[in-house]
Amino acid sequence: MVAADRQAGTGGYGSLNGTMQAFLSEVQKDLAQGMLSPRVLNDPDIHRAELDRIFTKCWVFVGHVSEIPSPGDYVLRYVGEDQFILARDEQGEIQLLLNNCVHRASPVCRAEKGNTSHFRCPYHGWIYKNSGEWNGAPHRAKAYRTIDTARWGLRKAPHVDSYQGLIFACLDPDAVPLREYLGDMCWYLDVIFGLNEQGMRAAGDPHRWIVPANWKSGAENFVGDAYHVQSAHSSLGDIGLIPDNSKSVTETFHIALEGGHGLIAIPKALPEPFGVGNYPPEVTSTFDLDRLDDDQRAFLESGYGVVGFTIFPNLSLFQAPGSTEVGGFPAVNTSLRQWQPRGPEQFELWNWPMVWNSAPPEFNQASYDAAVFSFGPSGVFEQDDTVVWRGGPMVGRSAFARQDMKLNFQMGLDGMSDYEPRPDWMGPGEASTSAFGERNQRRWWQRWSEALASS
C-alpha cells in the first residue's frame, strides 16, 4: 500500500481507502472460486481495519457468568486489543468498563480479578464505582465543585448480554440484540450448555499464552476444519489417544449458519452405558431434556454432538471424550477458546475448561484433566495446531507470495469431494454429509470481508 493510501488509511471509523476496498472486492470474488489471498493473514492495515470494523461492531465474548458470581466481582478482559473491566456491580448488573481513567487515561484496575466496590486511578486519585459512575477525587470540594458527575464516569460498553451463561458485549450503540446476532447458534448452545438448570461453570481462571500466528487461523480452524486431524494430529493416532483419526473427517460433518457462525458435529462416539452427549450415567441422570424442544431432543437422542464451533468473530469451542492416558476413562471435556488479536503476527489464546455444576467432583476432575491434556499451553492437540498456524504470518508478509499466490479453499465446491446436503436434518442451518468440504471456512471469511467493507 502506497504512502498516500496509508495516510488516508483505515484508522478510526472513516471510509476505507480505495486500495483496501478493491482488495476486499477481490477477496469476495476469490472466495466464490474457493481461493483467498495470503495477505489476510499478515497486514497492518487489515489488522487496524479489523479492530475498527469487527471488534467495535460485533458481539464479542468477554466471559462466563460463573467468573463474576457476586456483587463486586470483576475480571479483566479484552475486546480486540482494548482492555476492559468485566464487573458485577452492587445491584448485580453486569458491566463492561474501559479500563482507562477519563482524566489522564491511566488504567484504574491493575489486578486480573478481585472484588471491590470502587476503582481508584493511581495517577490523580479519581474514583469510580464498580458500575462505572464517577464517585469522587482528592479535594473534591476545592478542585471539582461543579463537575458533571454523570458525564465523567468510565466509558461503558453500550450493550452487555448473556446466553446460556456466556457473556457477550458489543461496542456499537446501534447493534442488534445478542439473540438476533447469535441467530440459530442459540439452538446449538442449548444442546451444549442448557441440559439442566444448574448449567456449567468455568473451572478456574482461563489459561492464556501467546501464539505466533494470526488470530483468524484459530477462528477458521474451529468453524469447520476437521480435515486436518488426520495429518496434523496423526501422532496422537499412532499412540492410541485417538482410536481412529480418519473418522475425524469421514464421520464428522458441518453445520453452516448465517452470520459467519459454524459448527463441526459428530455422531455418538462411546457405547452404552454412556448416554446423551457421551456422558456417563452419573452425569446424564442430572440432565432434564424436557427443557429442550422436540428437535433438540431428537438431536441428542440420535447421538449427535457438537465437537467444535466458532461464533463470529473469535469465540470457539471444543467438546469431545478424552483421557490423559491410552485406555483411560473417556471423560467428555468442554473448553471455550478465544483468539485475542495482538497485532497481525500474533494472538493471545484464552482457554476456559468448563464443568457441570451438577456432575460428581470425580467426573469434573477427569473432565478438567482431559481438557488441559488436550487443549492448553501444553496440550497435545494444542502444540500441533499452533505450530502449523505459524505459516500464516510468514506467507502473509512474503513479497513474493503476495504478488499472485492464492490459498486453496475449494474442497466441497462443484462436486470436487464427497460433500452433499444432509437430508432431513432436524436442526437449523445447512448440514453436510461429511467434513470433506470448506464451506464453513469460506462463509466465515465471507462474513469477515463483509464486516470490513461495511460502513
CORPEHU-V503436 format. One line per field, one symbol per residue. phi: phi as a letter, one per 20 degrees, with the letter a starting at -180 (. if undefined). Layout:
phi=???
This chain:
phi=.fffffffldfmdfffffffffffffgfffffdmcbffgfeabgffffffffddfedefcfcqdgfecfcgnfbbecccmdeecdecdffeneeccdfebfeecmfgeccdfarbbebcdffednfdcffenffcpbglgfeecfdfeffedfffdffccbcblneeccceegeffggfffflffggfffeeddfbffmdbfenfffbaedebegffffffffaeeffffdfdfffffenfdgbfffgdedfbdcdcfnnfacddcfgddfgefdgmmefgfeffeecfffdefffffgffenfbdeabcegebdcbcbafbbebfnffeefdcceccdefcnfdbbdedcdfdcefeefgffffffffffffecrgdfffgfffffffffgffffeffffffbfceecefnelmfbfbcfeflfedfndedebdeacfffffffffgffffefe
